[in-house]
Structure formats: structure tokens, C-alpha cells
């Protein structure tokens, strides 16, 4: 099920990946590439964590209807 939260999440991920890809093309050293990767990974994990928290709120609301 795609909700507004999901659409927002996908937009944010797409934006993050575009920035990451552009930065990778500009990177000049191996260390710069690794630094970009770790920064991107941290950002991606934060986005996912926030997204899953929002989805859990939706799940809890739906579960309450069944009680």
C-alpha cells in the first residue's frame, strides 16, 4: 500500500541517491568515495528508520480498529 508517507519517503530516497551519484562522479580519491558512501549510508538509514516509524503508527491505528 502506497501512502503519502511512502511517496514522501520514496521522493527523499530518490533525492538522496541523485546527490550521492553526482558526488561519486566528482570524487577524486578512494577516501573521498568511502566518505561519501558512509555519509550516504547514514542518511539512508535515518530515512528508513523514520519511514518505518511512520508506518508503525499506521499499523497501530489499524490494529486498534480490530479490538
N, CA, C and O atoms as a MOPAC input file, in Angstrom:
PM7 MOZYME 1SCF
protein

 N      0.84000 1    -1.17400 1     0.00000 1
 C      0.00000 1     0.00000 1     0.00000 1
 C      0.88800 1     1.24100 1     0.00000 1
 O      1.76000 1     1.39000 1     0.85600 1
 N      0.66500 1     2.11300 1    -0.95000 1
 C      1.45200 1     3.33200 1    -1.05300 1
 C      0.64500 1     4.47100 1    -0.44600 1
 O     -0.41500 1     4.84100 1    -0.95100 1
 N      1.16300 1     5.01700 1     0.64200 1
 C      0.51100 1     6.13500 1     1.29900 1
 C      1.29400 1     7.40800 1     1.01700 1
 O      2.33200 1     7.38200 1     0.35700 1
 N      0.78200 1     8.52000 1     1.52500 1
 C      1.50700 1     9.77200 1     1.33200 1
 C      2.86800 1     9.70900 1     2.01000 1
 O      3.83800 1    10.29000 1     1.52300 1
 N      2.93900 1     8.99200 1     3.15400 1
 C      4.22900 1     8.82000 1     3.81900 1
 C      5.19800 1     8.06100 1     2.92100 1
 O      6.38100 1     8.39600 1     2.84400 1
 N      4.68600 1     7.03600 1     2.24200 1
 C      5.52800 1     6.23900 1     1.35300 1
 C      6.02800 1     7.07800 1     0.18500 1
 O      7.19700 1     7.00400 1    -0.19300 1
 N      5.12400 1     7.87900 1    -0.38100 1
 C      5.52000 1     8.72100 1    -1.51400 1
 C      6.60400 1     9.69600 1    -1.08600 1
 O      7.57200 1     9.92200 1    -1.81100 1
 N      6.43600 1    10.26400 1     0.08200 1
 C      7.42500 1    11.19900 1     0.60300 1
 C      8.75400 1    10.48600 1     0.81400 1
 O      9.81000 1    11.02400 1     0.48000 1
 N      8.70500 1     9.28800 1     1.36200 1
 C      9.91800 1     8.50400 1     1.60400 1
 C     10.63400 1     8.21000 1     0.28800 1
 O     11.84900 1     8.38100 1     0.18500 1
 N      9.87900 1     7.76900 1    -0.71600 1
 C     10.49300 1     7.43600 1    -1.99600 1
 C     11.11000 1     8.66800 1    -2.64700 1
 O     12.17700 1     8.57900 1    -3.25500 1
 N     10.44500 1     9.82000 1    -2.52300 1
 C     10.99700 1    11.06200 1    -3.06000 1
 C     12.30600 1    11.41500 1    -2.37000 1
 O     13.27300 1    11.80800 1    -3.02200 1
 N     12.33100 1    11.27400 1    -1.05400 1
 C     13.54300 1    11.58100 1    -0.29500 1
 C     14.68300 1    10.63600 1    -0.65900 1
 O     15.82800 1    11.06600 1    -0.79100 1
 N     14.37700 1     9.36300 1    -0.82000 1
 C     15.40800 1     8.38300 1    -1.20300 1
 C     15.93400 1     8.70800 1    -2.59700 1
 O     17.14100 1     8.67500 1    -2.83400 1
 N     15.03400 1     9.01900 1    -3.50500 1
 C     15.45200 1     9.34800 1    -4.86500 1
 C     16.35700 1    10.58400 1    -4.86400 1
 O     17.37500 1    10.61700 1    -5.55600 1
 N     15.98100 1    11.58700 1    -4.09000 1
 C     16.78500 1    12.80200 1    -3.99600 1
 C     18.16300 1    12.49500 1    -3.41300 1
 O     19.17800 1    13.00800 1    -3.88400 1
 N     18.18200 1    11.65300 1    -2.38200 1
 C     19.44100 1    11.26800 1    -1.74400 1
 C     20.34000 1    10.52500 1    -2.72900 1
 O     21.54500 1    10.77400 1    -2.77100 1
 N     19.77400 1     9.62600 1    -3.51200 1
 C     20.55400 1     8.85400 1    -4.47100 1
 C     21.08500 1     9.73000 1    -5.60400 1
 O     22.19800 1     9.52100 1    -6.08700 1
 N     20.29500 1    10.70100 1    -6.02100 1
 C     20.77800 1    11.61500 1    -7.06800 1
 C     21.98700 1    12.40400 1    -6.57000 1
 O     22.98200 1    12.55000 1    -7.28000 1
 N     21.88700 1    12.91800 1    -5.32400 1
 C     23.00800 1    13.66200 1    -4.74500 1
 C     24.23900 1    12.76700 1    -4.60600 1
 O     25.35700 1    13.18000 1    -4.91100 1
 N     24.02000 1    11.55100 1    -4.14600 1
 C     25.10600 1    10.59500 1    -3.94100 1
 C     25.79000 1    10.26000 1    -5.26900 1
 O     27.01800 1    10.25200 1    -5.35200 1
 N     25.00500 1     9.98800 1    -6.29300 1
 C     25.56200 1     9.64000 1    -7.60400 1
 C     26.36900 1    10.79900 1    -8.18100 1
 O     27.45000 1    10.59600 1    -8.73300 1
 N     25.84700 1    11.99800 1    -8.05300 1
 C     26.55900 1    13.16500 1    -8.56800 1
 C     27.87400 1    13.36800 1    -7.81200 1
 O     28.90400 1    13.67700 1    -8.41200 1
 N     27.82500 1    13.19300 1    -6.50400 1
 C     29.03500 1    13.36600 1    -5.69700 1
 C     30.06400 1    12.29100 1    -6.02400 1
 O     31.26400 1    12.56500 1    -6.02600 1
 N     29.60900 1    11.07300 1    -6.30100 1
 C     30.54200 1     9.99900 1    -6.66500 1
 C     31.28900 1    10.32800 1    -7.95700 1
 O     32.48400 1    10.05700 1    -8.07700 1
 N     30.58900 1    10.90200 1    -8.90500 1
 C     31.23200 1    11.25700 1   -10.17300 1
 C     32.29700 1    12.33700 1    -9.97100 1
 O     33.27900 1    12.38900 1   -10.71100 1
 N     32.10300 1    13.19400 1    -8.97200 1
 C     33.06500 1    14.26600 1    -8.71200 1
 C     34.21700 1    13.83600 1    -7.80800 1
 O     35.22700 1    14.53500 1    -7.72100 1
 N     34.07600 1    12.69800 1    -7.13800 1
 C     35.10100 1    12.25400 1    -6.18100 1
 C     36.41800 1    11.99100 1    -6.90300 1
 O     36.45000 1    11.44800 1    -8.00700 1
 N     37.50900 1    12.39800 1    -6.24000 1
 C     38.82700 1    12.27200 1    -6.86700 1
 C     39.72200 1    11.24300 1    -6.18200 1
 O     40.74000 1    10.84300 1    -6.74600 1
 N     39.36100 1    10.81200 1    -4.98300 1
 C     40.21700 1     9.85600 1    -4.27900 1
 C     39.37200 1     8.70600 1    -3.73900 1
 O     38.15000 1     8.80600 1    -3.63300 1
 N     40.04700 1     7.62300 1    -3.40400 1
 C     39.35800 1     6.47100 1    -2.81700 1
 C     38.73300 1     6.84300 1    -1.48300 1
 O     37.62700 1     6.41300 1    -1.15600 1
 N     39.46700 1     7.65900 1    -0.70900 1
 C     38.95600 1     8.06300 1     0.59400 1
 C     37.71000 1     8.92800 1     0.45300 1
 O     36.77800 1     8.81600 1     1.24900 1
 N     37.69500 1     9.78100 1    -0.54800 1
 C     36.51400 1    10.61700 1    -0.78800 1
 C     35.30300 1     9.75000 1    -1.12700 1
 O     34.19100 1    10.02100 1    -0.67500 1
 N     35.52700 1     8.71600 1    -1.91500 1
 C     34.44700 1     7.79300 1    -2.27600 1
 C     33.90400 1     7.09800 1    -1.02400 1
 O     32.69200 1     6.99600 1    -0.83400 1
 N     34.80900 1     6.62800 1    -0.18200 1
 C     34.37100 1     5.93700 1     1.04200 1
 C     33.63500 1     6.88600 1     1.98600 1
 O     32.63600 1     6.50800 1     2.59900 1
 N     34.13000 1     8.11200 1     2.10000 1
 C     33.45200 1     9.08600 1     2.95200 1
 C     32.05600 1     9.37200 1     2.44100 1
 O     31.11600 1     9.49300 1     3.22700 1
 N     31.91200 1     9.48200 1     1.12600 1
 C     30.58600 1     9.68600 1     0.53200 1
 C     29.67100 1     8.50800 1     0.83500 1
 O     28.50300 1     8.68600 1     1.18100 1
 N     30.21200 1     7.31000 1     0.70100 1
 C     29.40800 1     6.11400 1     0.95600 1
 C     28.90400 1     6.09700 1     2.39800 1
 O     27.71800 1     5.87400 1     2.64000 1
 N     29.80000 1     6.33300 1     3.34900 1
 C     29.39300 1     6.25800 1     4.75700 1
 C     28.37200 1     7.34100 1     5.09400 1
 O     27.43300 1     7.10000 1     5.85200 1
 N     28.55600 1     8.52500 1     4.53400 1
 C     27.59800 1     9.60200 1     4.76400 1
 C     26.23900 1     9.24000 1     4.16300 1
 O     25.20000 1     9.45200 1     4.78800 1
 N     26.25600 1     8.69400 1     2.94700 1
 C     25.01900 1     8.29600 1     2.27500 1
 C     24.31900 1     7.17200 1     3.05100 1
 O     23.10000 1     7.18900 1     3.22100 1
 N     25.09400 1     6.21200 1     3.51000 1
 C     24.52100 1     5.09500 1     4.26300 1
 C     23.83800 1     5.59400 1     5.53100 1
 O     22.73100 1     5.16000 1     5.85000 1
 N     24.48100 1     6.49100 1     6.24800 1
 C     23.91100 1     7.03900 1     7.47400 1
 C     22.61500 1     7.79000 1     7.17900 1
 O     21.63100 1     7.65800 1     7.90800 1
 N     22.62400 1     8.57500 1     6.10900 1
 C     21.42000 1     9.31600 1     5.72600 1
 C     20.30900 1     8.35200 1     5.33000 1
 O     19.15300 1     8.54400 1     5.70600 1
 N     20.65300 1     7.33200 1     4.58200 1
 C     19.66800 1     6.35300 1     4.11300 1
 C     19.04900 1     5.61100 1     5.29900 1
 O     17.83600 1     5.40600 1     5.33800 1
 N     19.86800 1     5.21400 1     6.25200 1
 C     19.36400 1     4.50500 1     7.43100 1
 C     18.43000 1     5.39800 1     8.24400 1
 O     17.42500 1     4.92500 1     8.77500 1
 N     18.75600 1     6.67900 1     8.34300 1
 C     17.89300 1     7.60900 1     9.08200 1
 C     16.54800 1     7.76300 1     8.38300 1
 O     15.50500 1     7.79600 1     9.03600 1
 N     16.57200 1     7.85900 1     7.04500 1
 C     15.32000 1     7.95000 1     6.28600 1
 C     14.46900 1     6.69900 1     6.48600 1
 O     13.26200 1     6.78900 1     6.70600 1
 N     15.10400 1     5.54500 1     6.41000 1
 C     14.37700 1     4.28700 1     6.57200 1
 C     13.78700 1     4.17000 1     7.97400 1
 O     12.63800 1     3.76100 1     8.14000 1
 N     14.57100 1     4.52700 1     8.96900 1
 C     14.10200 1     4.45300 1    10.35200 1
 C     12.87800 1     5.34100 1    10.55500 1
 O     11.89800 1     4.92800 1    11.17400 1
 N     12.94300 1     6.57000 1    10.02500 1
 C     11.80300 1     7.48400 1    10.14700 1
 C     10.57800 1     6.93500 1     9.41200 1
 O      9.45800 1     7.00200 1     9.91700 1
 N     10.80800 1     6.39400 1     8.21500 1
 C      9.71900 1     5.83900 1     7.41400 1
 C      9.04900 1     4.66400 1     8.13800 1
 O      7.82200 1     4.58700 1     8.19900 1
 N      9.85200 1     3.76200 1     8.68000 1
 C      9.28700 1     2.60400 1     9.37300 1
 C      8.53100 1     3.02400 1    10.63500 1
 O      7.51900 1     2.41500 1    10.98200 1
 N      9.01200 1     4.05300 1    11.31600 1
 C      8.31700 1     4.56300 1    12.49400 1
 C      6.94100 1     5.10100 1    12.08900 1
 O      5.95200 1     4.85600 1    12.77900 1
 N      6.87700 1     5.83800 1    10.96700 1
 C      5.60100 1     6.36400 1    10.47300 1
 C      4.65500 1     5.23500 1    10.08100 1
 O      3.45400 1     5.30700 1    10.34000 1
 N      5.19600 1     4.19700 1     9.45900 1
 C      4.35400 1     3.07000 1     9.07300 1
 C      3.83100 1     2.32000 1    10.28600 1
 O      2.69200 1     1.85200 1    10.27400 1
 N      4.63500 1     2.19600 1    11.33100 1
 C      4.19700 1     1.50900 1    12.53900 1
 C      3.03700 1     2.26000 1    13.18800 1
 O      2.12900 1     1.63500 1    13.73700 1
 N      3.05600 1     3.57400 1    13.13200 1
 C      1.94800 1     4.37100 1    13.65300 1
 C      0.66500 1     4.00500 1    12.90600 1
 O     -0.38900 1     3.83900 1    13.52000 1
 N      0.75700 1     3.88100 1    11.58400 1
 C     -0.40600 1     3.48800 1    10.78100 1
 C     -0.88700 1     2.09000 1    11.16600 1
 O     -2.09000 1     1.85800 1    11.29000 1
 N      0.04000 1     1.17200 1    11.35400 1
 C     -0.31800 1    -0.20900 1    11.72000 1
 C     -1.03100 1    -0.23500 1    13.07000 1
 O     -2.03400 1    -0.93000 1    13.23400 1
 N     -0.51900 1     0.51200 1    14.02100 1
 C     -1.12500 1     0.53600 1    15.35200 1
 C     -2.54400 1     1.10200 1    15.26400 1
 O     -3.45200 1     0.59200 1    15.92000 1
 N     -2.74000 1     2.12700 1    14.47600 1
 C     -4.07700 1     2.69200 1    14.33300 1
 C     -5.04500 1     1.67000 1    13.73000 1
 O     -6.18700 1     1.56000 1    14.17500 1
 N     -4.60100 1     0.93900 1    12.73900 1
 C     -5.45200 1    -0.06100 1    12.09800 1
 C     -5.74800 1    -1.20700 1    13.06500 1
 O     -6.87200 1    -1.70600 1    13.11700 1
 N     -4.73300 1    -1.62200 1    13.83200 1
 C     -4.94100 1    -2.70500 1    14.79700 1
 C     -5.97400 1    -2.32100 1    15.83500 1
 O     -6.74300 1    -3.17400 1    16.27800 1
 N     -6.01200 1    -1.06400 1    16.23400 1
 C     -6.96900 1    -0.61400 1    17.24400 1
 C     -8.40800 1    -0.78300 1    16.76500 1
 O     -9.31200 1    -0.97600 1    17.57900 1
 N     -8.62600 1    -0.71500 1    15.46800 1
 C     -9.96000 1    -0.88700 1    14.90700 1
 C    -10.48200 1    -2.29800 1    15.09300 1
 O    -11.69300 1    -2.50900 1    15.15800 1
 N     -9.58100 1    -3.26700 1    15.18000 1
 C     -9.97400 1    -4.66700 1    15.30500 1
 C    -10.30800 1    -5.07800 1    16.72300 1
 O    -10.91400 1    -6.12900 1    16.93100 1
 N     -9.93300 1    -4.28800 1    17.68800 1
 C    -10.19500 1    -4.65900 1    19.08400 1
 C    -11.60400 1    -4.35700 1    19.47800 1
 O    -11.99300 1    -4.60700 1    20.61900 1

